[in-house]
Amino acid sequence: MDIEIKDWMKRIQNIHLPRYDELPVLSLYLDQVLEYVNENIGIIFISQDNNNGNVLTASMINNYVKNNIMPAPQKKRYSKDHIAFIITITVLKQIGTLSDVSQGIKHLTSVLGKVDAYNAFISFLENALKSTIMELEQTPDLSYFQTPVDLDLLPLKSATIAFASIMMSQYLLKKIPKGEIKK
């Protein structure tokens, strides 16, 4: 394995993404939101070849607001709720359309409430990523995949597993033509 994937695996093994109560209490301006989100979730993406290494741009956030996937900022400031939306959308849009992501967020927040829905998402995401790392190390632990969840949470768990699988498969598929897939 090359250094890029080894570094990613090391970051994921020790991952702790911010829970709702760990998000910034004070509202942030757009440039601060971009810095915060890119710093905190950029680590889950194996490579950020586009957008100067950033997984989130101002135009993406504007698109989320324009398409009514999240509320508009208040006086150009983004609250803790906005940041939770942005993190969730940025990850989930990797595996589905913005319309699907919006529908899923609305459903889960109606079932769990915004705080518990966001925290469940982060927990599922961390576990899916850690399970993917174990697969790459060829020491798979199927317990996460075999642990049943409430039917309302199954789409969220499946989406985070899909995200982790996409990250791994994009990396591995880039290495196939070069014959670089090795332990």
C-alpha positions as CSV (number, residue, x, y, z in Angstrom):
1,M,0.0,0.0,0.0
2,D,1.2,3.5,-0.7
3,I,1.7,6.3,1.7
4,E,-1.6,8.0,0.7
5,I,-3.8,5.1,1.8
6,K,-1.6,4.3,4.9
7,D,-2.0,7.9,6.1
8,W,-5.8,7.7,5.5
9,M,-6.0,4.5,7.4
10,K,-4.1,5.9,10.3
11,R,-6.4,9.0,10.4
12,I,-9.5,6.8,10.3
13,Q,-8.3,4.4,13.0
14,N,-8.2,7.4,15.5
15,I,-11.1,9.3,14.0
16,H,-13.4,11.4,16.1
17,L,-15.8,13.5,14.2
18,P,-17.5,16.4,16.0
19,R,-20.8,15.5,17.7
20,Y,-23.6,18.1,17.8
21,D,-22.5,19.5,21.1
22,E,-18.9,19.8,19.9
23,L,-19.9,22.0,16.9
24,P,-19.1,25.7,17.2
25,V,-21.4,27.5,19.6
26,L,-20.9,30.9,18.0
27,S,-22.3,31.5,14.5
28,L,-19.6,31.5,11.8
29,Y,-19.2,33.4,8.6
30,L,-18.9,31.5,5.3
31,D,-15.1,31.5,5.2
32,Q,-15.0,30.2,8.8
33,V,-17.5,27.5,8.0
34,L,-15.5,26.3,5.0
35,E,-12.3,26.2,7.1
36,Y,-14.1,24.3,10.0
37,V,-15.8,21.7,7.8
38,N,-12.8,21.1,5.5
39,E,-10.6,20.7,8.6
40,N,-13.0,18.3,10.4
41,I,-14.3,16.1,7.6
42,G,-11.6,16.5,5.0
43,I,-9.8,13.6,6.8
44,I,-12.4,11.1,5.8
45,F,-11.8,11.6,2.1
46,I,-8.8,9.6,0.8
47,S,-7.9,12.3,-1.7
48,Q,-9.2,15.7,-2.5
49,D,-8.0,16.2,-6.1
50,N,-10.4,18.9,-6.8
51,N,-11.1,22.3,-5.2
52,N,-7.5,22.8,-4.0
53,G,-7.8,19.9,-1.6
54,N,-11.1,21.0,-0.1
55,V,-14.1,18.8,0.1
56,L,-16.4,21.8,0.5
57,T,-16.6,25.1,-1.4
58,A,-18.8,28.2,-1.0
59,S,-20.7,27.4,-4.2
60,M,-21.6,24.0,-2.7
61,I,-23.1,25.6,0.4
62,N,-24.9,28.2,-1.8
63,N,-26.3,25.3,-3.8
64,Y,-27.6,23.5,-0.7
65,V,-29.4,26.7,0.4
66,K,-30.7,27.5,-3.1
67,N,-32.1,23.9,-3.4
68,N,-33.8,24.2,0.0
69,I,-31.8,21.3,1.4
70,M,-30.8,23.5,4.4
71,P,-32.0,26.8,5.7
72,A,-30.3,30.1,4.6
73,P,-27.8,31.7,7.0
74,Q,-29.0,34.4,9.3
75,K,-27.3,37.7,8.6
76,K,-24.6,35.8,6.7
77,R,-23.8,33.7,9.7
78,Y,-24.1,29.9,10.0
79,S,-25.2,28.4,13.2
80,K,-24.5,25.0,14.8
81,D,-27.6,23.6,12.9
82,H,-26.3,24.9,9.6
83,I,-22.9,23.3,10.2
84,A,-24.5,19.9,11.0
85,F,-26.5,20.2,7.8
86,I,-23.4,21.0,5.8
87,I,-21.3,18.2,7.2
88,T,-24.2,15.7,6.6
89,I,-24.9,16.8,3.1
90,T,-21.3,17.0,2.1
91,V,-20.8,13.3,3.0
92,L,-24.1,11.9,1.8
93,K,-24.1,13.7,-1.6
94,Q,-21.2,11.3,-2.4
95,I,-23.6,8.4,-2.6
96,G,-27.0,10.0,-3.6
97,T,-28.7,12.9,-5.3
98,L,-29.2,16.1,-3.3
99,S,-32.9,15.4,-3.5
100,D,-32.4,11.9,-1.9
101,V,-30.1,13.4,0.8
102,S,-32.7,16.1,1.5
103,Q,-35.5,13.6,1.9
104,G,-33.4,11.4,4.1
105,I,-32.4,14.3,6.4
106,K,-36.0,15.4,6.7
107,H,-37.2,11.9,7.6
108,L,-34.5,11.3,10.2
109,T,-34.9,14.6,11.9
110,S,-38.6,14.1,12.1
111,V,-38.0,10.6,13.7
112,L,-35.1,11.4,15.9
113,G,-34.8,15.2,16.2
114,K,-31.9,17.1,14.7
115,V,-29.4,16.5,17.5
116,D,-29.9,12.7,17.7
117,A,-30.1,12.3,13.9
118,Y,-26.8,14.2,13.4
119,N,-25.1,12.2,16.2
120,A,-26.4,8.9,14.9
121,F,-25.1,9.9,11.4
122,I,-21.6,10.7,12.8
123,S,-21.5,7.5,14.8
124,F,-22.5,5.3,11.9
125,L,-20.0,7.1,9.7
126,E,-17.1,6.5,12.1
127,N,-18.0,2.9,12.4
128,A,-18.4,2.3,8.7
129,L,-15.0,4.0,8.0
130,K,-13.3,1.9,10.7
131,S,-14.9,-1.3,9.3
132,T,-13.5,-0.4,5.9
133,I,-10.0,0.1,7.3
134,M,-10.2,-3.4,8.8
135,E,-11.2,-4.7,5.4
136,L,-8.2,-3.0,3.8
137,E,-6.0,-4.6,6.5
138,Q,-7.6,-7.9,5.6
139,T,-8.9,-8.4,9.2
140,P,-12.6,-7.8,8.6
141,D,-14.9,-7.5,11.5
142,L,-18.4,-8.2,10.4
143,S,-20.0,-7.4,13.7
144,Y,-20.8,-3.8,12.6
145,F,-22.5,-5.0,9.5
146,Q,-24.4,-7.7,11.3
147,T,-25.7,-5.5,14.1
148,P,-29.3,-4.8,13.5
149,V,-30.7,-1.3,13.6
150,D,-34.2,0.2,13.7
151,L,-35.7,0.3,10.3
152,D,-35.8,4.1,10.4
153,L,-32.0,4.1,10.8
154,L,-31.2,1.5,8.2
155,P,-31.0,4.0,5.3
156,L,-28.5,6.1,7.3
157,K,-26.4,3.1,8.2
158,S,-26.4,1.8,4.6
159,A,-25.5,5.3,3.3
160,T,-22.5,5.6,5.6
161,I,-21.4,2.1,4.6
162,A,-21.8,3.1,1.0
163,F,-19.7,6.2,1.5
164,A,-16.9,4.3,3.2
165,S,-17.0,1.7,0.3
166,I,-16.9,4.4,-2.3
167,M,-13.8,6.0,-0.7
168,M,-12.0,2.6,-0.6
169,S,-13.1,1.6,-4.1
170,Q,-12.2,4.9,-5.8
171,Y,-8.7,4.6,-4.3
172,L,-8.3,0.9,-5.3
173,L,-9.7,1.4,-8.8
174,K,-7.1,4.2,-9.4
175,K,-4.4,1.7,-8.5
176,I,-5.5,-1.2,-10.7
177,P,-4.2,0.1,-14.0
178,K,-0.8,0.8,-12.5
179,G,-0.6,-2.5,-10.7
180,E,-0.1,-0.8,-7.4
181,I,-2.5,-2.8,-5.2
182,K,-0.2,-4.5,-2.8
183,K,-0.1,-4.9,1.0
